[in-house]
Amino acid sequence: MVGAVIVVSTDGSCLRNPGGAIGWAWVNHTGGEAAGGAPSGTNQIAELRAILEAVAAHPGDEPLMIESDSQYAIKCATEWLPGWKRKGWKTASGSPVKNVELIRAIDAEISGRTGPVRLRWVRGHVGNHFNEEADTLAGEAARKAREAGAVVGGPSAVDPAVLAPAAGGAAAPAPQVPAPSPTEDPAPAGGVGAAGASGDEPETMTLF
């Protein structure tokens, strides 16, 4: 018997994109939230990190629905991911996939979860309560990271190699990540489902 669906909203923030302080956050619709930040990064890194932390924080058999207002992050974890894996983590043009450590970590978390995971696109900044709450938490975390000049937040689900400091102890500079075209590597979704990521608001849908 399938349990109740866990719905979690995520969001990322970058105070100056690219290179500024970033924050990420998730908010469970029935209670519970978490946020963290780093002194430099990109908006895309923050959005991916929010999804990664949300999935890692919700293990179990229950179906999990992750809501994000980032079509890029959703497509990285669904539509584009199978093709990238087949090509050895290269894009259609043969270039290395940007933010590959985070994308591979998301893939591993979803693949290792016993319950199914879906990702749903929601429009940001239109009064969606949980999306707005995640946005606020991510922004606050980014400002704290900027002030501290260091990573802030609770225990991380990210492999330490992803956040390894550069020589001398300084944080490794975040890559500048151009937003991919909506047609980049349009591979079919694999083991994780996506809904509403085409640009249409997901007013109605069948879950799982």
C-alpha positions as CSV (number, residue, x, y, z in Angstrom):
1,M,0.0,0.0,0.0
2,V,1.4,3.4,-1.0
3,G,1.7,5.8,1.9
4,A,0.8,9.5,1.9
5,V,2.7,11.6,-0.5
6,I,5.4,13.8,1.2
7,V,5.5,17.2,-0.5
8,V,8.6,19.4,-0.1
9,S,9.2,22.8,-1.6
10,T,12.8,23.8,-2.4
11,D,14.5,27.0,-3.5
12,G,17.9,28.5,-4.0
13,S,19.3,32.0,-3.8
14,C,22.4,33.8,-5.1
15,L,23.0,37.3,-4.0
16,R,25.2,38.1,-7.0
17,N,25.0,35.6,-9.9
18,P,27.5,34.2,-10.6
19,G,30.0,34.2,-7.8
20,G,28.0,35.7,-4.9
21,A,27.0,34.1,-1.7
22,I,24.3,31.4,-2.1
23,G,21.6,29.8,0.0
24,W,19.4,26.8,-0.3
25,A,16.4,25.6,1.6
26,W,13.6,23.1,1.7
27,V,10.2,23.2,3.5
28,N,8.1,20.2,4.2
29,H,4.4,21.0,3.7
30,T,3.4,19.2,6.9
31,G,6.3,20.5,9.0
32,G,10.0,20.7,9.1
33,E,12.5,22.8,7.2
34,A,16.2,23.3,6.7
35,A,18.6,25.8,5.1
36,G,22.2,26.4,4.4
37,G,24.6,28.6,2.5
38,A,28.0,29.1,1.1
39,P,30.1,32.2,0.4
40,S,30.2,31.8,-3.3
41,G,28.4,30.0,-6.1
42,T,25.7,30.4,-8.7
43,N,21.9,30.3,-8.6
44,Q,21.9,27.0,-10.4
45,I,24.2,25.4,-7.8
46,A,21.9,26.7,-5.1
47,E,18.8,25.3,-6.8
48,L,20.4,21.9,-7.3
49,R,21.7,21.8,-3.7
50,A,18.2,22.5,-2.4
51,I,16.8,19.5,-4.2
52,L,19.7,17.3,-3.1
53,E,19.3,18.3,0.6
54,A,15.5,17.8,0.4
55,V,15.7,14.3,-1.1
56,A,18.5,13.2,1.4
57,A,16.4,14.5,4.3
58,H,13.4,12.4,3.4
59,P,14.4,8.7,3.1
60,G,11.7,6.0,3.3
61,D,9.1,4.2,1.4
62,E,6.5,7.0,1.1
63,P,6.2,8.8,-2.3
64,L,8.2,12.0,-2.3
65,M,7.2,15.1,-4.4
66,I,9.8,17.8,-4.7
67,E,8.6,21.2,-5.9
68,S,11.0,23.7,-7.4
69,D,10.7,26.8,-9.4
70,S,13.9,26.0,-11.3
71,Q,13.3,24.3,-14.6
72,Y,17.0,23.9,-15.0
73,A,17.4,21.9,-11.8
74,I,14.4,19.7,-12.5
75,K,15.6,18.9,-16.1
76,C,19.1,18.2,-14.7
77,A,17.6,15.5,-12.4
78,T,15.1,14.1,-14.9
79,E,15.1,14.9,-18.6
80,W,18.7,15.5,-19.3
81,L,20.3,13.1,-16.8
82,P,19.9,9.7,-18.7
83,G,21.5,11.1,-21.8
84,W,24.4,12.6,-19.9
85,K,25.0,9.3,-18.1
86,R,25.1,7.4,-21.4
87,K,27.6,9.9,-22.8
88,G,29.9,9.7,-19.8
89,W,28.6,13.0,-18.3
90,K,29.1,15.0,-21.5
91,T,26.6,17.2,-23.2
92,A,25.4,16.8,-26.8
93,S,28.2,19.1,-27.9
94,G,30.8,16.9,-26.1
95,S,31.4,19.4,-23.3
96,P,31.6,18.3,-19.7
97,V,28.3,18.6,-17.8
98,K,28.3,21.6,-15.5
99,N,27.7,21.0,-11.8
100,V,28.1,17.3,-12.4
101,E,29.0,16.5,-8.8
102,L,25.7,17.8,-7.5
103,I,23.7,16.2,-10.3
104,R,25.4,12.8,-9.7
105,A,24.7,13.2,-6.0
106,I,21.0,13.9,-6.7
107,D,20.9,10.9,-9.0
108,A,22.4,8.7,-6.2
109,E,20.0,9.9,-3.6
110,I,17.0,9.3,-5.7
111,S,18.2,5.9,-6.9
112,G,19.0,4.8,-3.4
113,R,15.6,5.9,-1.9
114,T,13.2,3.0,-1.4
115,G,10.2,5.2,-2.2
116,P,9.5,6.9,-5.5
117,V,10.5,10.5,-6.2
118,R,8.8,13.0,-8.5
119,L,9.8,16.6,-9.2
120,R,7.3,19.2,-10.0
121,W,7.9,22.7,-11.4
122,V,6.0,25.5,-9.8
123,R,6.0,29.2,-10.8
124,G,8.0,31.3,-8.3
125,H,7.0,34.6,-6.7
126,V,3.3,34.2,-7.3
127,G,2.2,33.8,-3.7
128,N,2.8,30.0,-3.3
129,H,3.1,29.9,0.5
130,F,5.7,27.1,0.7
131,N,7.7,28.3,-2.3
132,E,7.9,31.8,-0.8
133,E,8.9,30.3,2.6
134,A,11.7,28.3,1.0
135,D,12.8,31.5,-0.9
136,T,12.9,33.5,2.3
137,L,15.0,30.8,4.1
138,A,17.4,30.5,1.2
139,G,17.9,34.2,1.0
140,E,18.5,34.5,4.8
141,A,21.1,31.6,4.5
142,A,22.9,33.3,1.7
143,R,23.2,36.6,3.6
144,K,24.5,34.7,6.7
145,A,27.1,32.9,4.5
146,R,28.1,36.3,3.0
147,E,28.6,37.8,6.5
148,A,30.4,34.7,7.8
149,G,32.5,34.2,4.7
150,A,32.0,30.5,5.3
151,V,29.5,27.6,4.8
152,V,26.5,27.9,7.1
153,G,23.7,25.6,8.0
154,G,23.2,22.1,9.4
155,P,24.8,18.8,8.5
156,S,25.1,18.4,4.7
157,A,24.1,15.5,2.5
158,V,26.6,16.5,-0.1
159,D,29.7,14.3,-0.6
160,P,32.7,16.2,1.0
161,A,34.5,16.1,-2.4
162,V,31.8,18.5,-3.8
163,L,32.7,21.1,-1.2
164,A,36.4,20.4,-1.0
165,P,38.3,23.6,-0.2
166,A,41.0,24.8,-2.6
167,A,44.6,24.8,-1.7
168,G,45.3,27.2,1.2
169,G,41.9,26.6,2.9
170,A,39.9,29.0,0.8
171,A,36.6,27.8,-0.7
172,A,37.0,26.5,-4.2
173,P,35.6,29.0,-6.7
174,A,32.2,28.1,-8.1
175,P,32.0,27.5,-11.8
176,Q,30.2,30.0,-14.0
177,V,27.2,28.1,-15.3
178,P,25.4,29.3,-18.4
179,A,21.8,28.4,-18.4
180,P,21.3,25.5,-20.9
181,S,18.9,25.8,-23.8
182,P,15.5,24.1,-23.2
183,T,16.4,21.8,-26.1
184,E,19.7,20.7,-24.7
185,D,20.0,16.9,-24.5
186,P,16.2,16.2,-24.6
187,A,16.5,12.7,-23.4
188,P,13.4,10.9,-21.9
189,A,13.1,10.9,-18.2
190,G,14.5,7.9,-16.4
191,G,13.8,6.5,-12.9
192,V,12.5,9.8,-11.6
193,G,9.5,11.6,-12.9
194,A,9.0,15.2,-13.7
195,A,5.8,17.2,-14.1
196,G,5.2,20.7,-15.2
197,A,8.8,21.4,-16.2
198,S,7.9,22.4,-19.7
199,G,6.8,25.8,-18.7
200,D,3.2,25.0,-18.1
201,E,2.0,25.4,-14.6
202,P,1.0,22.0,-13.1
203,E,-2.6,22.8,-12.2
204,T,-3.5,19.1,-12.2
205,M,-1.5,15.9,-12.4
206,T,-1.5,12.3,-11.5
207,L,1.0,11.4,-8.8
208,F,3.1,8.3,-8.9
